Amino acid sequence: MAAADLRDELSCSICLSIYTDPVSLPCGHYFCRGCIGAAWDTQGGSGAYSCPECRAEYRERPALQNIRKLSNIAERFLSTHPEHDGSGVPCSYCDSPVPAIKSCALCEASFCNKHLRGHSQSAEHVLTEPTASFMGRKCSVHHKVLEYHCCEDGACICVSCCLAGGHRGHRVELLSEASEKKKEKLRKVLEKLSPEREETERGAQRLQERRGELEEKAAIETERVTALFRGIREELEALEKRLLSDISRQKEELSLTLTELIQQLEIKKDELSRKIRHIEELCNMADPLTVLQAQWESHGAAFCGAEGADTEGREGTEGADNGGRKRKGIKVPAVGDLDVGRISETLLTGLAGIVTGVKGRWIYGQEATELVLDINTCGNNVSESWDGKTASYSMKNQHHHYAPTRFQYPQALSTRNFPSGRHYWEVEGSKLGEWGVGAAYPSIERGGDQSIIGNNNKSWCLLRQRNNTYSVTHGTNITQLPHVPSCRRIRISLDYEAGHLSFYELSEPIRHLHTFTAKFTEPLHAAFCVGWEAQSWVRFITNDTIKCENPYLDFWKGD
């Protein structure tokens, strides 16, 4: 139900305002308690009471029934429609504050529904939405209602302005006509703005989708990194346990051997102690006959054993007796030590396995370790190394044999190409001079400006310039990068199906420089270009040629 209709249903027919403490008569009609009470007070002298709505008569003053539910509805309506509680524009002719539904600029008055029916219907009485201010609807000079619009001055004027005022002789229109013309112009503007707004909405939607994709990808990569390091920690813990177990096992084996040897020496020590005591007893005897007879008879074996012990002692390490003469000590059997070499080998092998596993799980694609330059693409000012890994600028013409694939400029392609999949390769450039790296289709031109790597729609290039800055080029687009080079090694990552060719500087940490996005239609070759200077060169980095400069990588390699 519309607010206006609901207001009518909740209005007292006596005061025309929203019910205040509504009550019900026996006939079923509702009124404010104060309104019906005041009406019946005036009827009391006649001896009868009647309903103001249906005129039903009662001999005695009826009891009034409170309508709590209706009272609650009225209060809630007033709380949500404050303009109907007296704070809006009131009717100019009602004694109590009844909300107006229209205002007349000519009369400078506002009308409720009841008094509007008696208002003049002539054309000069222009009705508007309820307003308490009529200043803007009357001419400030003649104080008459604004009825016309001056087309020349773009002003709203009254009839006196047209006949005798400053707008006399100007082309004028009725406000309604001028308003319709302006609305037509606004509709045309709207026709232009609506598609623009729709395009803006579509752009915002695409960005929202892109943000959602970014969040999803970030979540995936976060989980991927978390899982990677969780796996690394598990493998390191397993390797640690294996190494500690190996050390413990070696210790137990060596300890057992040492224990057995110690036991053997303890037995021998006890035997020697027994012999020493026996000899000491003989030495302490006073009877010579007993000493001599014990030596050759009952104690001959013990004596001989003592002599044997002395003989055996001479085979040990040399010492000194009380007389300063050299003697040999007991020789302790040799026992092996911990096999530290085996422990180190297990450690390095395990760490190398973890690193290999990390590369296999984390770094996508295969390392392009076998990338070499195609000699048949090298320009005549390109000098190629014996292993096909390095391209250097040569001031001297190399007079390469003729080949239709050879470039006119000092640049070259790799022999291998990538028709699909994920791959990456790493390169290193000279400290001085200008050089570029990237990728190109095999159908790239071989002569003219259109053959320069990055200067066409068939190649993509990261250029390190002479002033130690980076730029990226593709077709006619040249973008200067904000990064200041801090490393001469670059990783080029290719995701063929996704259409991404990315460049990373192998600094510490690795820094993303730029990513080209394209729909690749041909296989891609790695591409080099070297500047017009003798000191310019670029080379492929392979596992065999990398000299580790990162201390963390040195640790992994065991350096």
PyMOL commands that set and color helices and strands:
alter all, ss='L'
color gray80, all
select helices_A, chain A and resi 3-9+33-46+68-80+82-84+113-116+135-137+159-163+175-283+288-296+300-313+340-361+449-451+551-557
alter helices_A, ss='H'
color red, helices_A
select strands_A, chain A and resi 22-24+30-32+49-50+57-58+65-66+102-104+109-111+127-128+148-150+155-157+172-174+318-320+326-328+366-367+382-384+390-393+411-418+422-429+435-440+459-464+470-474+477-480+489-495+500-505+511-517+524-530+537-541
alter strands_A, ss='S'
color yellow, strands_A
deselect
rebuild
show_as cartoon
